[in-house]
Amino acid sequence: MTPQDARRAGRALYEVTQEAGTARLTLDGLTAFAALVEQHADLGKALLSPFVTGDAKRGIVGQLSTALGIGPAAGHTLQLIAERHQMDGLAGIVKELKAQVHKQERRVDAEVTTAVALDAAQIDQLREVLSQATGQQVTLSARVDPAVIGGALTRVGSVVYDGTIARQLARIKEQFVQQG
């Protein structure tokens, strides 16, 4: 499945499930399944293998969907792409479905990277500031990267705000180079 096909499938799945009021449930189910596949390399290999029949893949997906309590739309989607040997498109479908659901819910994912770990109060405060700035509910994840040196690198959706000391030092260096 091409990335473009996966995006189309994700949008189509959103349209169908949004009308039925199950878009979030479907996203959660597909996300849980994708996480399971990521955690179990052999499962991923079996679902991607051209040597495993479509019927066998459909059976595996059906059993796992039942065990995970995945809703009907997510289960049907998984069985369809497994049967057609297109499981490689799952990540793209989930990505597009997530974008559509988050747009509907006025939610945005954000990630902050700092040199040292932030405590829960700092994360909550940053989440609140970002929510006010974007007018959307923010789901914030935090990472630690010592290369940041200080400050923070924040990604909100596809927009990146680089307030790191490393970036400031790079700007100063660029200015010195430009000035001769």
Residue pairs with C-beta under 8 A, 6 or more apart in sequence:
1 9
1 81
1 86
1 88
1 89
1 92
2 89
3 92
5 89
5 92
6 89
6 90
6 91
6 92
6 93
6 95
6 96
7 92
7 95
7 96
9 77
9 81
9 89
9 92
9 93
9 96
10 92
10 93
10 94
10 95
10 96
10 97
10 99
10 100
11 96
11 100
13 26
13 73
13 77
13 93
13 97
14 23
14 96
14 97
14 100
14 101
16 73
17 23
17 25
17 26
17 73
18 100
18 104
20 73
22 71
22 73
23 97
23 100
23 101
23 104
24 101
24 105
25 71
25 73
25 74
26 71
26 73
26 74
26 77
26 97
27 74
27 94
27 97
27 98
27 101
28 74
29 65
29 68
29 69
29 70
29 71
29 73
29 74
29 75
30 70
30 74
30 77
30 78
30 90
30 93
30 94
30 97
31 94
31 98
32 68
32 70
33 61
33 64
33 65
33 68
33 70
33 74
33 78
33 90
34 90
34 91
34 94
36 43
36 64
36 68
37 43
37 44
37 47
37 90
38 44
43 60
46 52
46 57
46 60
47 57
47 60
47 61
47 82
47 87
48 87
48 88
50 85
54 82
54 83
54 84
54 85
55 83
57 82
57 83
57 85
57 87
58 79
58 82
58 83
60 82
61 75
61 78
61 79
61 82
62 75
62 79
64 70
65 74
65 75
65 78
65 79
66 75
70 78
77 93
78 90
81 87
81 89
81 90
81 93
101 107
102 108
102 109
105 137
106 135
106 136
106 137
107 136
107 137
107 138
107 139
108 134
108 136
108 137
108 138
108 139
108 156
108 157
109 138
109 139
109 141
109 156
109 157
110 127
110 130
110 138
110 139
110 140
110 141
110 154
110 155
110 156
110 157
111 140
111 141
111 142
111 143
111 154
111 155
112 118
112 123
112 126
112 140
112 141
112 142
112 143
112 152
112 153
112 154
112 155
113 142
113 143
113 144
113 145
113 148
113 152
113 153
113 154
114 142
114 143
114 144
114 145
114 148
114 151
114 152
114 153
115 144
115 145
115 146
115 147
115 148
115 149
115 150
115 151
116 144
117 142
117 144
118 126
118 142
123 140
123 142
126 140
126 154
127 138
127 140
130 138
130 140
130 154
130 156
131 137
131 138
134 156
138 156
145 153
147 166
148 164
148 165
148 166
149 164
149 165
149 166
149 169
150 164
150 165
151 163
151 164
151 165
151 166
151 167
151 168
152 161
152 163
152 164
153 160
153 161
153 162
153 163
153 164
153 167
154 160
154 161
154 163
155 161
